Amino acid sequence: MSFTGFPAAALDFYDDLEMDNTKSFWTAHKHVYEESVRTPMADLTAELEEEFGPAKLFRPYRDVRFAKDKTPYKTHQGAYVAVAPATGWYVQISAPGVRVGAGFYEASGDRLARVRTAIDDSRRGNQLVKILAALEKAGWTIGGDKLKTTPRGYDADHPRIDLLRHKSLTVGKNYGFAPVIHTPALLPQIRTDWQATKPLITWLTDNS
């Protein structure tokens, strides 16, 4: 099936799930999740697969084994296309609407060290600065977990110290409740968004 948009029922479903995150609610409304959330997300990512690769649709169930929060269900549906370890494109539907993202979401010590080495390098580091500046100018928000202190081996006055503090590095854009999320027109917009982040994904893949 071709992607036709996320119905309003998808947002309503997550609104209600946030209020009643129980097995009884889930069981009674699982058909809404399947029809209004998971199926449109699968259709969307299937349309994007030829250009970007196959997506993983995350399970709706939370792993509560070691969590203080024991609510059993996630309050969002995410899909992720991997191009390298923990690096790739992301799209999500939840009560606040739709958002897209790209970047690397976590890194082993070795990979993070290689990224920092590239950031430290004047040529490669400045390439990343320019890529992120262009994305920020186009409306993307720069995110990711960061150290509060200076990473070991680098000076606090390094010209790219803010980037060196990153333990993960992502860019994101929110569509929220925009009417487009309920229409087929969301597909080409997300395709354009992910295309815009290809320089970042390429940089991260080449330098990690």
Secondary structure, 3 states (H helix, E strand, C coil): CCCCCCCHHHHHHHHHHHHCCCHHHHHHHHHHHHHHHHHHHHHHHHHHHHHHCCCEECCCECCCCCCCCCCCECCEEEEEEEEECCEEEEEEEECCEEEEEEEECCCCHHHHHHHHHHHHCHHHHHHHHHHHHHHHHCCCEEECCECCCCCCCCCCCCCCHHHHCECCEEEEEEEECCHHHHCCCHHHHHHHHHHHCHHHHHHHHHCC
